[in-house]
């Protein structure tokens, strides 16, 4: 850029850009999908490339709630409470088919999709989803974060 | 001890209180009259020749829709015993009616029975007389009914939060 040139942009976009690369996730891991979540988080697939490498184990410090694994009716109030404890802005990722719809656990014990309890931003289907689809879901979440209008 | 010898030993000792015995592919089963159950289980554990020191599993079966057994006693409580010293196994069953679904507890013989019996109560609604802590094990307190009974509707949901369905 030459002398006197300048760069314009919206504050929304700047904040969105910063936020999408600083995702602090809360892994709510209840079942076998956790293994695939760990595979995604480790060096081979390296979720840190997307700025999501630091899971927080307190909902107060997290931006994104990763619900990984089957949620039973007994567990549902706990999940709702964790979600309520997270501070705004917050997003929710339904990881695996059990969290999306209940999966094949169509029975007396299982919640038929966590969106009956809390709002969900990104659904990642699969039983369990491969790391590639997790990363795809993560990128879709990044797009959503970047495009969202910020409230002050 | 050979499985058939175990059954023979139990029949000798308890006579008609052993209702029925059979074996299938090497698995030996004794069906016991309910009042005799504590004595039989204690004998299985304490008889040096039997030596069943491990309760491998304790579960129940609901026969209410089982072909040919709809009219018989509804539940069967099943004990799987194993002897570490002798490396032999035995299955003990006791039959109970639906309106009198009570079985004497085995907690004092094998402490592991505590949680097994709570699970059977939770899933089948068979009560264990003398159990020290007869709460549900897997489902929540507010849950109504016993989900592994054959007449529990497949589609019934009892959510604690969220939409009632």
Interface residues (C-beta under 8 A of the other chain):
Chain A: X73 X74 X76 X77 X80 X107 X108 X109 X111 X112 X116 X117
Chain B: X138 X139 X140 X147 X152 X154 X156 X157 X158 X159 X160 X161 X162 X163 X165
